[in-house]
Amino acid sequence: MRRYVWLLLCGALLAPPVLAAKPVEKTAEPDARQQELSTELNQFVRDAIDEGLLAPAGSGAARDMEAAEIPAAGELPSGTAATIACGETYPLDFTEFEAIASYADILNYRSQIQASSAATAADPRLSRAYIALDMGSEAVMNLRNPDSPDEVALREVALLLDGRTRANVSYFQGLARCHERGQFWLGVALLVDGQSAGTAYVDKWFSEYRHLPLQLRTSVTALAVPALDRTDGRFLSQKMLASFSSDDLRDSTQLQFANAILALGQGSSEAEVLIRTFLLQGRFQEEALLALIRHKRVIDAPLKTLLLDSMLQKIEQSRHEEDIRASMQFVLE
């Protein structure tokens, strides 16, 4: 999970007034564990500032808001020119895999590729099939050493879907400069990165979304709807979820969660109950908690302590300085 979101959650959960639906009487003694966690987080922030991972608020170290703009012709972001071939075929066309539905389809497709004399161990066609079936981790493994623009593009999408690193917005800017259809994936990357500018790109290229294979469209929806809830993009969330049948919604936990996020934003108490069931599921815990906090729902003290312990552990295990820096900026701002 992206570490900067966990840091934001720590800051939010340690602020009781934000979570309370109504004032509550002060207890005689503050909860010892919560005090301890608060102290540890404050110390973590101070250490991050001391070590240069973060500039204090008001120092002028603001987030670069120009990241959402597509570079003009001849102005690809630094480091992307060598990995994007503007004259090549669009690398993120999944039309061939619209009907893919199960891992058995992957096995059959892999057999066909292996029978081809031109096949390689990291054949981009196989990686494209993995992504179409929402198997981002497998695609990342299959593309450990990308050596062509197609493989780089597929790896960036796989990493985006996998969700363990920050979205590479600069790469997708370059892709959108070379391939107009790439604006769809730029929009997804911007939303995942917390930038509302992504809404316009996804909406403009909604036809790209509609033609994604079912599993890939489901995964993109699960990523986008919580992000749209954060940026008041409810209308686009409704459009995305309306593209699925009732059977699709019934059979997919991801879609049920996304639908609950949308309904919570519309004031549904049933959706709140459903989202609370996701708090103890690792895959959805982060976004479930964010949604409850965002819509000012009360988090019970025992569950709050459990979640704070989990978040603190995630912070302590963080290995990427850039993620820590971004997280601390969220907390302090």
C-alpha positions as CSV (number, residue, x, y, z in Angstrom):
1,M,0.0,0.0,0.0
2,R,1.1,3.5,-0.6
3,R,2.7,4.7,2.6
4,Y,1.8,8.4,2.3
5,V,-1.9,7.5,2.7
6,W,-1.2,5.6,5.9
7,L,0.5,8.6,7.3
8,L,-2.5,10.8,6.4
9,L,-4.7,8.3,8.2
10,C,-2.5,8.4,11.3
11,G,-2.9,12.2,11.4
12,A,-6.6,12.0,10.9
13,L,-7.2,9.2,13.4
14,L,-5.2,11.1,16.1
15,A,-7.6,14.0,15.7
16,P,-10.8,13.0,17.6
17,P,-12.8,16.1,16.8
18,V,-12.8,15.2,13.1
19,L,-14.2,11.7,13.8
20,A,-16.8,12.6,16.3
21,A,-20.4,12.9,15.0
22,K,-21.2,15.0,18.1
23,P,-19.3,16.2,21.2
24,V,-18.6,13.6,23.8
25,E,-17.7,14.1,27.5
26,K,-14.0,14.1,28.3
27,T,-12.8,11.2,30.3
28,A,-10.8,11.6,33.4
29,E,-7.7,10.1,31.9
30,P,-6.7,9.9,28.1
31,D,-6.2,6.5,26.6
32,A,-2.6,5.5,27.3
33,R,-2.1,3.6,24.1
34,Q,-3.5,6.5,22.0
35,Q,-1.2,8.9,23.8
36,E,1.7,6.7,23.1
37,L,0.9,6.4,19.4
38,S,0.4,10.1,19.2
39,T,3.8,10.7,20.7
40,E,5.5,8.3,18.4
41,L,3.9,9.9,15.3
42,N,5.0,13.4,16.5
43,Q,8.5,12.1,17.0
44,F,8.4,10.5,13.5
45,V,7.5,13.8,12.0
46,R,10.2,15.7,13.8
47,D,12.8,13.0,12.8
48,A,11.7,13.3,9.2
49,I,12.2,17.1,9.3
50,D,15.6,16.7,11.0
51,E,16.7,14.2,8.4
52,G,15.7,16.4,5.4
53,L,12.9,14.1,4.3
54,L,10.4,16.9,4.7
55,A,10.4,20.7,4.8
56,P,8.3,22.4,7.6
57,A,5.0,23.9,6.6
58,G,5.5,27.5,5.3
59,S,9.0,26.9,4.0
60,G,8.0,27.1,0.4
61,A,8.3,23.4,-0.4
62,A,4.9,23.1,-2.0
63,R,3.7,20.2,-4.2
64,D,4.2,20.8,-7.9
65,M,0.7,21.4,-9.3
66,E,1.9,21.4,-12.9
67,A,2.2,17.6,-12.9
68,A,-1.3,17.3,-14.4
69,E,-0.3,19.2,-17.6
70,I,0.6,17.3,-20.7
71,P,4.0,18.5,-22.0
72,A,4.0,20.4,-25.3
73,A,5.5,18.9,-28.4
74,G,9.2,18.3,-28.0
75,E,8.9,18.7,-24.2
76,L,8.6,15.2,-22.8
77,P,9.4,14.9,-19.1
78,S,13.0,14.1,-18.4
79,G,13.8,10.4,-18.3
80,T,10.8,9.4,-20.5
81,A,12.1,10.1,-24.0
82,A,14.1,6.9,-24.1
83,T,11.2,4.7,-23.0
84,I,8.4,6.1,-25.2
85,A,8.5,5.6,-29.0
86,C,6.0,8.1,-30.4
87,G,6.0,6.5,-33.8
88,E,5.1,3.0,-32.6
89,T,1.7,1.4,-32.3
90,Y,-0.2,2.3,-29.1
91,P,1.1,-0.2,-26.5
92,L,-2.0,-0.3,-24.3
93,D,-4.6,-1.7,-26.7
94,F,-6.3,-4.6,-24.9
95,T,-8.9,-5.3,-27.7
96,E,-7.4,-8.7,-28.3
97,F,-8.2,-9.7,-24.7
98,E,-11.8,-8.4,-24.3
99,A,-13.2,-11.9,-23.9
100,I,-10.5,-13.1,-21.4
101,A,-12.3,-14.4,-18.3
102,S,-10.1,-16.9,-16.3
103,Y,-6.6,-18.1,-15.7
104,A,-7.4,-21.0,-18.0
105,D,-7.5,-18.4,-20.8
106,I,-4.0,-17.3,-19.7
107,L,-2.7,-20.8,-19.9
108,N,-4.1,-21.4,-23.4
109,Y,-2.7,-18.1,-24.5
110,R,0.7,-18.8,-23.0
111,S,0.8,-22.1,-24.9
112,Q,0.1,-20.3,-28.1
113,I,2.9,-17.8,-27.4
114,Q,5.4,-20.6,-26.5
115,A,4.6,-22.4,-29.7
116,S,5.7,-19.3,-31.6
117,S,9.4,-19.2,-32.7
118,A,9.5,-15.5,-32.0
119,A,8.3,-15.8,-28.4
120,T,10.5,-14.6,-25.5
121,A,10.4,-15.3,-21.8
122,A,9.0,-11.8,-21.2
123,D,6.8,-11.6,-24.3
124,P,4.7,-8.4,-24.0
125,R,1.6,-10.2,-25.3
126,L,1.6,-12.5,-22.3
127,S,2.0,-9.5,-19.9
128,R,-0.8,-7.8,-21.7
129,A,-3.0,-10.9,-21.0
130,Y,-2.0,-10.8,-17.4
131,I,-3.0,-7.2,-17.1
132,A,-6.3,-7.8,-18.9
133,L,-7.1,-10.4,-16.2
134,D,-6.2,-8.0,-13.4
135,M,-3.0,-9.9,-12.5
136,G,-0.8,-6.9,-12.1
137,S,1.8,-8.6,-9.8
138,E,2.3,-11.4,-12.4
139,A,2.7,-8.9,-15.1
140,V,5.3,-7.0,-13.1
141,M,7.2,-10.2,-12.5
142,N,7.0,-11.0,-16.2
143,L,8.4,-7.6,-17.1
144,R,11.3,-7.4,-14.6
145,N,13.7,-6.1,-17.2
146,P,11.7,-4.3,-19.9
147,D,13.7,-3.7,-23.0
148,S,11.2,-2.1,-25.4
149,P,8.8,0.8,-25.2
150,D,5.8,-1.6,-25.2
151,E,7.2,-3.5,-22.3
152,V,7.8,-0.3,-20.3
153,A,4.3,0.9,-20.9
154,L,2.8,-2.4,-19.8
155,R,5.0,-2.4,-16.7
156,E,3.9,1.1,-15.7
157,V,0.2,0.1,-16.0
158,A,0.9,-3.1,-14.1
159,L,2.6,-1.2,-11.3
160,L,-0.3,1.3,-11.2
161,L,-2.8,-1.6,-10.8
162,D,-0.6,-3.3,-8.2
163,G,-0.7,-0.2,-6.0
164,R,2.5,-0.7,-4.1
165,T,4.3,2.3,-5.5
166,R,3.3,5.9,-6.3
167,A,1.8,6.4,-9.7
168,N,4.4,7.4,-12.3
169,V,2.5,10.5,-13.5
170,S,5.5,11.8,-15.5
171,Y,5.6,8.6,-17.6
172,F,1.9,8.8,-18.4
173,Q,2.3,12.4,-19.4
174,G,4.9,11.4,-21.9
175,L,2.7,8.6,-23.2
176,A,-0.3,10.9,-23.6
177,R,2.0,13.3,-25.6
178,C,2.8,10.5,-28.0
179,H,-0.5,8.7,-28.1
180,E,-3.7,10.6,-27.6
181,R,-5.5,7.5,-26.2
182,G,-2.9,7.5,-23.5
183,Q,-4.7,10.4,-21.8
184,F,-7.1,7.8,-20.3
185,W,-4.3,6.2,-18.4
186,L,-2.8,9.6,-17.5
187,G,-6.2,10.4,-16.0
188,V,-6.2,7.2,-13.9
189,A,-2.7,7.9,-12.7
190,L,-3.6,11.4,-11.7
191,L,-6.6,10.2,-9.8
192,V,-4.6,7.6,-8.0
193,D,-2.0,10.3,-7.2
194,G,-4.7,12.4,-5.6
195,Q,-5.1,15.0,-8.4
196,S,-8.6,15.9,-9.5
197,A,-7.3,16.8,-12.9
198,G,-7.5,13.1,-13.8
199,T,-11.3,13.3,-13.8
200,A,-11.5,15.3,-17.1
201,Y,-9.1,12.9,-18.9
202,V,-11.0,9.7,-17.8
203,D,-14.3,11.3,-18.8
204,K,-13.0,12.5,-22.1
205,W,-11.7,9.1,-23.0
206,F,-14.5,7.1,-21.5
207,S,-14.7,5.0,-24.6
208,E,-11.3,3.6,-23.7
209,Y,-12.7,2.6,-20.3
210,R,-15.8,0.9,-21.8
211,H,-13.7,-1.3,-24.1
212,L,-11.3,-2.6,-21.4
213,P,-11.6,-6.3,-20.6
214,L,-14.1,-6.9,-17.7
215,Q,-11.5,-7.8,-15.1
216,L,-9.3,-4.8,-16.0
217,R,-12.2,-2.4,-16.1
218,T,-13.2,-3.7,-12.6
219,S,-9.7,-3.1,-11.3
220,V,-9.6,0.4,-12.7
221,T,-13.0,1.1,-11.2
222,A,-11.9,-0.1,-7.8
223,L,-8.9,2.3,-8.0
224,A,-10.8,5.3,-9.4
225,V,-14.1,5.4,-7.4
226,P,-12.4,6.0,-4.0
227,A,-10.2,8.6,-5.6
228,L,-13.2,10.3,-7.2
229,D,-15.0,10.3,-3.8
230,R,-12.0,12.3,-2.5
231,T,-12.2,14.8,-5.3
232,D,-16.0,15.2,-5.6
233,G,-16.2,13.2,-8.9
234,R,-19.3,11.4,-8.0
235,F,-20.9,11.8,-11.5
236,L,-18.0,9.9,-13.2
237,S,-18.2,7.2,-10.5
238,Q,-21.8,6.7,-11.4
239,K,-20.9,6.4,-15.1
240,M,-18.3,3.9,-14.4
241,L,-20.4,1.7,-12.2
242,A,-23.3,1.9,-14.7
243,S,-21.2,0.2,-17.2
244,F,-21.5,-3.1,-15.3
245,S,-24.4,-5.5,-15.3
246,S,-26.2,-6.5,-12.1
247,D,-24.4,-9.9,-12.3
248,D,-21.0,-8.2,-12.6
249,L,-21.8,-6.2,-9.4
250,R,-23.0,-9.3,-7.6
251,D,-20.0,-11.4,-8.5
252,S,-17.2,-8.8,-7.7
253,T,-16.1,-7.8,-4.3
254,Q,-14.2,-4.9,-5.8
255,L,-17.3,-3.5,-7.5
256,Q,-19.4,-4.0,-4.3
257,F,-16.9,-2.0,-2.4
258,A,-16.8,0.8,-5.1
259,N,-20.6,0.9,-5.1
260,A,-20.6,1.2,-1.3
261,I,-18.1,4.1,-1.5
262,L,-20.4,5.9,-3.9
263,A,-23.5,5.2,-1.9
264,L,-21.8,6.4,1.3
265,G,-21.2,9.7,-0.3
266,Q,-24.9,9.9,-1.0
267,G,-25.7,9.4,2.7
268,S,-26.6,5.7,2.7
269,S,-26.5,4.1,6.1
270,E,-26.6,0.6,4.5
271,A,-23.4,1.5,2.7
272,E,-21.7,2.6,5.9
273,V,-22.5,-0.8,7.5
274,L,-21.1,-2.6,4.4
275,I,-17.9,-0.5,4.4
276,R,-17.3,-1.3,8.0
277,T,-17.1,-4.9,7.1
278,F,-14.2,-4.1,4.8
279,L,-12.1,-2.5,7.6
280,L,-10.6,-5.9,8.6
281,Q,-9.9,-6.9,5.0
282,G,-6.4,-6.0,4.1
283,R,-7.1,-5.3,0.5
284,F,-9.8,-2.7,1.3
285,Q,-8.9,-1.5,4.8
286,E,-7.1,1.6,3.7
287,E,-9.8,3.0,1.5
288,A,-12.6,1.9,3.8
289,L,-11.1,3.8,6.7
290,L,-10.4,6.8,4.5
291,A,-14.0,6.9,3.3
292,L,-15.4,6.7,6.9
293,I,-13.1,9.5,8.0
294,R,-13.9,11.6,4.9
295,H,-17.6,11.4,5.6
296,K,-17.2,12.0,9.3
297,R,-18.3,8.6,10.5
298,V,-17.4,7.5,14.1
299,I,-14.7,4.9,14.5
300,D,-15.1,2.8,17.7
301,A,-12.2,3.1,20.1
302,P,-11.1,-0.6,20.1
303,L,-11.1,-0.7,16.3
304,K,-9.3,2.7,16.2
305,T,-6.5,1.3,18.3
306,L,-6.2,-1.8,16.2
307,L,-6.0,0.3,13.0
308,L,-3.5,2.7,14.5
309,D,-1.2,-0.1,15.5
310,S,-1.4,-1.5,11.9
311,M,-0.6,2.0,10.4
312,L,2.3,2.6,12.7
313,Q,3.8,-0.7,11.7
314,K,3.4,0.2,8.0
315,I,5.1,3.5,8.6
316,E,8.0,1.8,10.4
317,Q,8.4,-0.6,7.5
318,S,8.5,2.2,4.9
319,R,11.7,2.0,2.8
320,H,11.1,4.8,0.2
321,E,12.1,8.3,1.3
322,E,10.0,9.9,-1.4
323,D,6.9,8.2,-0.1
324,I,7.7,9.3,3.5
325,R,8.3,12.9,2.3
326,A,4.9,13.0,0.5
327,S,3.2,11.4,3.5
328,M,4.6,13.9,5.9
329,Q,3.6,16.8,3.7
330,F,0.0,15.5,3.8
331,V,0.1,15.3,7.6
332,L,1.6,18.7,8.2
333,E,-0.5,20.6,5.6
